[in-house]
Amino acid sequence: MSHNLDRAALAEDQRRLRRMLDRTVGRVVREQAGAIPLVGQAEVSILDVACGACDEAETLSDFFRSLRGGEGAEGASPSTVLVGTDVRERELDEARARFGNAGGRSFEFFKGDASKLDSHRELRAAFDVLVFRHQNLYHGRALWMRIFEQSLHRLKDDGVLVLTSYFDREHELALQAFRSLGAEVVITERNAESRELATPGKSVDRHVAVLRKGGFGKI
């Protein structure tokens, strides 16, 4: 996301993102609590693919910490480890400068080709949460299919995948792509709070979907 954006608008985008996560991911976790071990888990690991400057880092971290039932639940504060990866070093440097490790939140950013995640041995083997915020399937379908496939290899069998898109058609195509790779769409919705951008039909987090590996029903 461009950082020529007014900071107040950026902050409001994050508040809208949090509300959207509450409505979608929160609902999935509540209704499939027996199958998704994010609630009650001491640590939640998040992989944010093609994260850029990762504006959403703190929003994601705080949201997934909250799913444990509130900070300090059972006398212990949950922790999160968010790993962001991108090929753009300049934006990763910005993310590193903005987000520091504190209060049970850990942030790591590394330059890497997401179409070759299997070769990145520095990554943990699997994550609880996989995030694609504003995926760019239009910008090279074959490349993004490899990125989607490689990323799914890093998602735990009982993990969740969060996908947002700028455009209606691109969102549909991304869902089709993930389905073809064996993922299942648990919930998808048009975000009524999405902020319109200058390009017609484009808006911030216009659509959101929650996906899982195959074998789980829709709600």
N, C-alpha and C positions, 0 to 999 in steps of 0.2 A: 504494500500500500504506500502511496506517495506521502512523503513527509512535508510536502508543501501545504498539506492540509492544516487548517486551523486547529490548534490544540484543543479548543473547547469542543469542536465537532468530533475530534478523535476520541476524546473522553466520553462523549455521549454515545458514540458507536460502541464503546466497551460496555457501557451500562446496558445498552440494548442487547449486546451479545450475551451478557450475563442473564438477562431475563429470558432470552431465547433458549439458552442452555437449561435453565430451570424448567421451562415448559416441555422441552423435548428429552434431553438426556436424563433430567431429573425424573420425568415420568417413566421412562424405560427402566431406570434403576429401581424405582419404587415398585413397579408392576412385575419386574423379573428379579426381585431381590435374591431369590433362592439360587438363581443361575449366574448372577453377576456379583462377584465378591468384592466390589468396591466399598460397600458399606461394612464397616468393622475392620477394614484392612489398615494396617499400620502405615503403609507407604503406598502411594499411587504413582506409577511411572507413566509419563506422557511423551509421545514422539510427535512433534509438530513438523510435518514434511513441507518443504518449500516455504519456510517460515518468513523469509525476508528479514525485516527488522523486528519481527515477532511482537507487534503491538499488543497482541492478545496474551502474552506470556503470563502476566499477573492475573488476568481474568480467568484463564484456564486453571492456573494453579489454585487460586482461591476457591473456585467453584468445585473442583474435584476434592479438595480438602473438606469442603462443607458436606459432601455426600457421606462422609463417615458418621454423620449424626451430630455435627457441630464440633468446633474446636474444644478440646479439653474433655471430650467424651470419654467416660471411664477413666478419668484422671490422666489421660495422655493426649497430647496434641498430635493429630495426624501430620504426616509429612508428604511432600510431593517432590518428584524429580522430573523436571521438564527438559527435554532435549530437543533443540531446534536444529534443523539441518537445511542448508541451502547452498547454491553454487556461487552466490554473490557475497564475496568477502566484505565489501564495504558495508552492506546492510547488517551482516552478522556482527561486525565491529560495533555498529550502533546499538545492537541488541545487548552485546556484552557490557557496553558502557552504561546502559539504562537499568539492567536487571542484575542485582547482586543477590547472593545467597544469604538469607536471614529468615528467622522465625519459622523454621521448618520447611522453607521453600528453597529448592536447589534449581539453578538454571545453568544449562550447558549449551553452547552453540558451536557447531563445527561445520566447516566447509566440506561438502561431499555431494557426489552425484547420486541422487535418490533412485535412479534407475539401476544402480549397482550396490544397493544396500547390503546385499549378502556378502560383499567383499569388505565391508567396513567392520573389522573385528573389534574396533574400539567401542562399538555400540553393545549394550546388553542384548542378550539373545531375544528377549520378547518384552513387550510393553503392555500395560493394562489398557491404555488409551492411545488411539491413533487419530491424528487431526490433520485434515486438509481444509484450510480456510482459504476460500477463493481459488480452488483448483483451476488449472488452465488447459483443459482438455482440447479446446479449440486450437491451441498453439502446439500442434504436433501430436496427433492421436496415438501413433505408434509409440512415441517416447513416453507419453503419460500412461499408456497401458502397461509398459514395463515398470514405471514408477508405482502404479497401483498394485501390481502383482508382487513386486519386491517388498513393498510396505506391508502387505497382508502377511507375508512370511514373518514379520516382526511383531504381529499382534497375537497376544495370548488367545487360546481357544475360547476363553470366557471373557475376553475383553470387548471393548466397544470402539467403533470407528465413527468419528464426527466429521461430516462433510458439509461445507457451505459453498455456494456458487453465486457469481455475479448475475448470470443470465438464466432465463427459463430453459431454453433449449439445451444449453450446456449442462445444466443440472440433470435433465432427463438423460442425456448421453452418458454422463458420469455414472448415474445409477445403473444404466444398462451395462456399462463396462464392468462395474463391480459385480453385478449379478452373473455376468459371463465368467467371472473368476471364482465363483462359488460363494460370494458374500450374499447375505440376505438383508433386505431393507426392512428394518423394524418400524421406523416412522419417518415420514418426510412431510414437510409443510412449507408453505409460502410465508415468509416473515412479514407480517403486516406493519412492523416498525421499521422496515428496511429504508435506509436513506438513499434517495434517488441521486444518481450521478449524471454528469453532463451527457454521456453517451446514452441515446435512447434505449430503454429496456435494460439498463444496467443499474444495479444498486448494491449497497453494502450488505453482505450476508442476505441476499435476496431470498435464497432458499437454504434450508438446513435439512439434513437427513442424519439419522442414526442407523448404523449398520452393524451386523455381527457376522461372524463366520457361520456357515450354513448349519441348519438344524434347529433354528429358533423361530417361533412364530411371530407374525405381525401383531401389533396391538392397535 
